[in-house]
Amino acid sequence: MLGWTLLVSNAPATMIPLEHTGLLYTVRWQIELVFKLWKSQMQLNHIAGLRKERVQVELYAKLIGLMTVRLLAHASAF
């Protein structure tokens, strides 16, 4: 209400300059929204396999599917 924005980070000030923290926060939030969308659309949090190889193949297949759908949706917008 006072126009304040309070950002808390465990990164040292030498790593992230103060003037970049607001931009990094907005980028991070966009990434969070993308992952939330991916989890809900492709159920990335549900993996059928138990073996490491099966889990990797299923995860890669889902990510490839997500990127394909994104590219097709973007191409159809034009």
C-alpha distances in whole Angstrom, upper triangle without the diagonal:
4,5,7,10,12,15,18,22,25,27,28,27,30,30,26,25,22,21,23,20,18,21,22,19,19,23,23,21,24,26,25,25,28,30,28,30,33,33,33,35,38,38,37,37,40,43,47,49,49,51,49,51,50,47,46,48,46,43,44,45,42,40,43,43,39,40,42,40,38,40,42,39,38,41,42,39,41
4,5,9,11,15,18,21,25,26,27,25,28,28,25,24,20,20,21,19,17,20,22,20,20,24,24,22,25,28,27,27,30,31,30,32,35,35,36,38,40,40,39,39,43,45,49,51,51,53,51,52,52,48,48,50,48,45,46,47,44,42,45,45,41,41,44,42,39,42,44,41,39,43,43,40,42
4,7,10,13,17,20,23,24,25,23,26,26,22,21,17,17,18,16,14,17,19,17,17,20,21,19,22,25,24,24,27,29,28,30,33,33,34,36,38,38,37,37,41,43,47,49,49,51,49,50,50,46,45,47,46,42,43,45,41,39,42,42,38,38,41,39,36,38,41,38,36,40,40,37,39
4,6,10,13,16,20,21,21,20,23,23,20,18,15,15,16,14,12,15,17,15,15,19,19,18,21,23,23,23,26,28,27,29,32,32,33,35,37,37,36,36,39,42,45,47,47,49,46,48,48,44,43,46,44,40,41,43,40,38,41,41,37,37,40,39,36,38,41,38,36,40,41,38,40
4,6,10,13,17,17,19,17,20,20,17,16,12,13,13,11,9,12,13,11,12,16,16,15,18,20,19,20,23,24,24,26,28,29,30,32,34,33,32,32,36,38,42,43,44,45,43,44,44,40,40,42,40,37,38,40,37,34,37,38,34,34,37,36,33,35,38,35,34,37,38,36,38
4,7,10,14,15,16,15,19,18,15,15,12,13,14,10,10,13,13,11,13,16,15,15,18,20,19,20,23,24,24,26,28,28,30,32,34,33,32,31,35,37,41,42,42,43,41,43,43,39,39,41,39,36,37,39,36,34,37,38,34,34,38,37,34,36,39,36,35,39,40,37,40
4,7,10,11,13,13,16,15,12,13,10,12,11,8,8,11,11,8,11,14,12,13,16,17,16,18,21,21,22,24,26,26,28,30,31,31,29,29,32,34,38,39,39,40,38,40,40,36,35,38,36,33,34,36,34,31,34,35,31,32,35,34,31,34,37,34,33,37,38,36,38
4,7,9,11,11,15,14,12,13,11,14,13,10,11,14,12,10,14,15,13,14,18,18,17,20,22,22,22,25,27,26,28,31,32,31,29,28,32,33,37,38,38,39,36,38,38,35,34,37,36,32,33,36,33,31,34,35,32,32,36,35,33,35,38,36,35,39,40,38,40
4,5,8,9,12,11,10,12,11,14,12,9,11,14,11,10,14,15,12,14,17,17,16,20,22,21,22,25,26,26,28,30,31,30,28,27,31,32,36,36,36,36,34,36,36,33,32,35,34,30,31,34,32,29,33,34,31,31,35,34,32,34,37,36,34,38,40,38,40
4,6,9,12,10,10,13,13,16,15,12,15,16,14,13,17,17,15,17,20,19,18,22,23,22,24,27,27,27,29,32,32,31,28,27,31,32,36,36,35,35,33,35,36,32,31,34,34,30,31,34,32,30,33,35,32,32,36,36,33,36,39,38,36,40,42,40,42
4,6,8,7,7,10,11,14,12,10,14,15,12,13,16,16,14,17,20,18,19,22,23,22,24,27,27,27,30,32,32,31,29,28,32,33,36,36,36,36,33,35,36,32,31,34,34,30,31,34,32,30,32,34,31,31,35,35,33,34,38,37,35,38,41,39,41
4,5,5,7,9,10,14,13,11,15,16,14,15,19,19,17,20,23,22,22,26,27,26,28,31,31,31,34,36,36,35,32,32,36,36,40,40,39,39,36,38,39,36,34,37,37,34,34,37,36,33,36,38,35,34,38,38,36,37,41,40,38,41,44,42,43
4,5,5,6,7,11,11,10,13,15,13,15,18,18,18,20,23,22,23,26,28,27,29,32,32,33,35,37,37,37,34,34,38,39,43,42,42,42,39,40,42,38,37,40,40,36,36,39,37,34,37,39,36,35,39,39,36,38,41,40,38,41,43,42,43
4,6,6,9,12,12,12,16,16,15,17,20,20,19,22,24,24,25,28,29,29,31,33,33,34,37,38,38,38,35,35,39,40,43,43,42,42,39,40,42,39,37,39,40,36,36,39,38,35,37,39,36,35,39,40,37,38,41,40,38,41,44,42,43
4,7,10,12,10,10,14,14,12,15,18,17,16,19,21,20,22,25,25,25,28,30,30,31,34,35,35,35,32,32,36,36,40,39,39,39,35,37,38,35,33,36,36,32,32,35,34,31,33,35,33,32,35,36,33,34,38,37,35,38,41,39,40
4,6,8,7,7,10,11,9,11,14,14,14,17,19,18,20,22,23,24,26,28,28,29,32,33,34,34,31,31,35,36,40,40,39,39,36,37,39,35,33,36,36,32,32,35,33,30,32,34,31,30,34,35,31,33,36,35,33,36,38,37,38
4,6,6,7,10,11,10,13,15,15,16,18,20,21,22,24,26,26,28,30,31,32,34,36,36,36,34,34,38,39,43,43,43,43,40,41,42,39,37,39,39,35,35,38,36,33,35,37,34,33,36,37,33,34,38,37,34,37,40,38,39
4,5,5,8,10,10,12,14,15,16,18,20,21,22,24,25,26,28,30,31,32,34,36,37,37,34,35,38,40,44,44,44,44,41,43,43,40,38,41,40,37,37,39,37,34,36,38,35,34,37,37,34,35,38,37,35,38,40,38,39
4,6,7,8,10,11,13,14,15,17,19,20,22,23,25,26,28,29,31,32,34,35,36,37,35,35,39,40,44,45,45,45,42,43,44,41,39,41,40,37,37,39,37,34,36,37,34,33,36,36,32,34,37,35,33,36,38,35,36
4,6,5,6,9,10,11,12,14,16,17,18,20,21,23,24,26,27,29,31,32,33,33,31,32,36,37,41,41,42,42,39,40,40,37,35,37,37,33,33,35,33,30,32,34,30,29,32,32,29,30,33,32,30,33,35,32,34
4,5,5,6,9,10,10,12,14,15,16,18,20,21,22,24,26,27,29,30,31,31,29,30,33,35,39,39,40,40,37,38,39,35,34,36,35,32,32,34,32,29,32,33,29,29,32,32,29,30,33,32,30,33,35,33,34
4,5,5,6,9,10,11,13,14,15,17,19,20,21,23,25,26,27,29,30,31,29,30,33,35,39,40,40,41,38,39,40,36,35,37,36,32,32,34,32,29,31,32,29,28,31,31,27,29,32,30,28,31,33,31,32
4,5,5,6,9,10,11,13,14,16,17,19,20,21,23,25,26,27,29,29,28,29,32,34,38,39,39,40,37,38,38,35,33,35,34,30,30,32,30,27,29,30,26,25,28,28,25,26,29,27,25,28,30,28,29
4,6,5,6,9,10,11,12,14,15,17,18,20,21,22,24,26,27,27,25,26,30,31,35,36,36,36,34,34,35,31,30,32,31,27,27,30,27,24,27,28,25,24,27,27,24,25,28,27,25,28,30,28,30
4,5,5,6,9,10,10,12,14,15,16,18,20,21,23,24,26,26,24,24,28,30,34,35,35,36,33,35,35,31,30,32,31,27,28,30,27,24,27,28,24,24,28,27,24,26,29,27,25,29,31,28,30
4,5,5,6,9,10,11,13,14,15,17,19,20,21,23,24,25,23,24,28,30,34,35,36,37,34,35,35,31,30,32,30,27,27,29,26,23,26,26,23,22,25,25,21,23,26,24,22,26,27,25,27
4,5,5,6,9,10,11,13,14,16,17,19,20,21,22,23,21,23,26,28,32,33,34,34,31,32,32,29,27,29,28,24,24,26,23,20,23,24,20,19,23,22,19,21,24,22,20,24,26,24,25
4,5,5,6,9,10,11,12,14,15,17,19,20,21,21,19,20,24,25,29,30,31,32,29,30,30,26,25,27,26,22,23,25,22,19,22,23,20,19,23,22,20,22,25,23,22,25,27,26,28
4,5,5,6,9,10,11,12,14,15,17,18,20,20,19,19,23,25,29,30,31,33,30,31,31,27,26,28,26,23,24,25,22,20,23,23,19,20,23,22,19,22,24,22,21,25,26,24,27
4,5,5,6,9,10,11,12,14,16,16,18,19,18,19,23,25,28,30,31,32,30,30,30,26,25,26,25,21,22,23,20,18,20,20,16,16,20,19,16,18,21,18,17,21,22,21,23
4,5,5,6,9,10,11,12,14,15,16,17,15,17,20,22,25,27,28,29,26,27,26,23,22,23,22,18,19,20,17,15,17,18,15,15,18,18,15,17,20,19,18,21,23,22,24
4,5,5,6,9,10,11,12,14,15,15,14,15,18,20,24,25,27,28,26,27,26,22,22,23,22,18,19,21,18,16,19,19,16,16,20,19,17,20,22,20,20,24,25,24,26
4,5,5,6,9,10,11,12,14,15,14,15,18,21,24,26,28,29,27,28,27,24,23,24,22,19,20,21,17,16,18,18,14,15,18,17,15,18,20,18,18,21,22,21,24
4,5,5,6,9,10,10,12,13,12,14,17,19,23,24,26,27,25,25,24,21,20,21,19,16,17,17,14,12,15,14,11,12,15,13,11,14,17,15,15,19,20,19,22
4,5,5,6,9,10,10,11,9,11,14,16,19,21,23,24,22,23,21,18,18,19,17,13,15,16,13,11,14,14,11,12,16,15,13,16,19,17,18,21,22,22,25
4,5,5,6,9,10,10,10,10,14,16,20,22,23,25,24,25,23,20,20,21,18,15,17,18,14,13,17,16,13,15,18,16,15,18,20,18,19,23,23,23,26
4,5,5,6,8,9,10,12,14,17,20,22,24,26,25,25,23,20,20,21,18,15,17,17,13,12,15,13,10,12,15,13,12,15,17,15,16,19,20,19,23
4,5,5,6,7,7,10,12,14,17,19,21,23,21,21,20,17,16,17,14,12,13,13,9,9,11,10,7,10,13,11,11,14,16,14,16,19,20,20,23
4,6,6,5,5,6,9,11,15,17,19,21,20,20,18,15,16,17,14,11,14,14,10,10,14,13,10,13,16,14,14,18,19,18,20,23,23,23,27
4,6,5,8,9,10,13,16,19,21,23,23,23,21,18,19,19,16,14,16,16,12,13,16,14,11,15,16,14,15,18,19,17,19,22,22,22,26
4,6,8,11,11,14,16,19,22,24,23,23,20,18,18,18,15,13,15,14,10,11,13,10,8,12,13,11,12,15,15,14,17,19,19,20,23
4,6,9,9,10,13,15,18,20,19,19,16,14,15,14,11,10,12,10,6,8,11,8,7,11,12,11,12,15,16,15,18,20,20,22,25
4,5,6,8,11,14,16,18,18,18,16,13,14,15,11,10,13,12,9,11,13,12,11,14,16,15,16,19,20,19,21,24,24,25,28
4,5,7,10,12,15,16,15,16,14,11,12,12,9,7,10,10,7,9,12,11,10,13,16,15,16,19,20,20,22,24,25,26,29
4,6,10,12,13,16,15,16,14,11,13,14,11,9,13,14,11,12,16,15,14,17,19,19,19,22,24,23,25,28,28,29,32
4,7,9,11,14,14,15,13,10,13,13,10,10,13,13,11,13,16,15,15,18,20,19,21,24,24,24,26,29,29,30,33
4,6,8,10,11,12,9,6,9,10,7,8,11,11,10,13,15,15,15,18,20,20,21,24,25,25,27,29,30,32,35
4,7,10,11,12,8,7,11,11,8,10,13,13,12,15,17,17,18,21,22,22,24,26,27,27,30,31,32,34,37
4,6,8,9,5,5,9,9,8,10,13,13,13,16,18,18,19,22,23,24,25,28,28,29,31,33,34,36,38
4,6,9,7,7,10,11,11,12,15,16,16,18,20,21,22,25,26,27,28,30,31,32,34,36,37,39,41
4,6,5,6,9,10,11,12,14,15,17,18,20,21,23,25,26,27,29,30,32,33,35,36,38,39,42
4,6,5,6,9,10,11,12,14,15,17,18,20,21,23,24,26,27,29,30,32,33,34,36,38,40
4,5,5,6,9,10,11,12,14,15,16,18,20,21,22,24,26,27,28,30,31,33,34,36,38
4,5,5,6,9,10,10,12,14,15,16,18,20,21,22,24,26,27,28,30,31,33,35,37
4,6,5,6,9,10,11,12,14,15,16,18,20,21,22,24,26,27,28,30,32,33,36
4,5,5,6,8,10,11,12,14,15,16,18,20,21,22,24,26,27,28,30,32,34
4,6,5,6,9,10,10,12,14,15,16,18,20,21,22,24,26,27,28,30,32
4,6,5,6,9,10,10,12,14,15,16,18,20,21,22,24,26,27,29,31
4,5,5,6,9,10,11,12,14,15,17,18,20,21,22,24,26,27,30
4,5,5,6,8,10,11,12,14,15,16,18,20,21,22,24,26,28
4,5,5,6,9,10,10,12,14,15,16,18,20,21,22,24,27
4,5,5,6,9,10,11,12,14,15,16,18,20,21,23,25
4,5,5,6,9,10,10,12,14,15,16,18,20,21,24
4,5,5,6,9,10,11,12,14,15,16,18,20,22
4,5,5,6,9,10,11,12,14,15,16,18,21
4,5,5,6,9,10,10,12,14,15,17,19
4,5,5,6,9,10,10,12,14,15,17
4,5,5,6,8,10,10,12,14,16
4,6,5,6,8,10,10,12,15
4,5,5,6,9,10,11,13
4,5,5,6,9,10,12
4,5,5,6,9,10
4,5,5,6,9
4,6,5,7
4,5,6
4,5
4
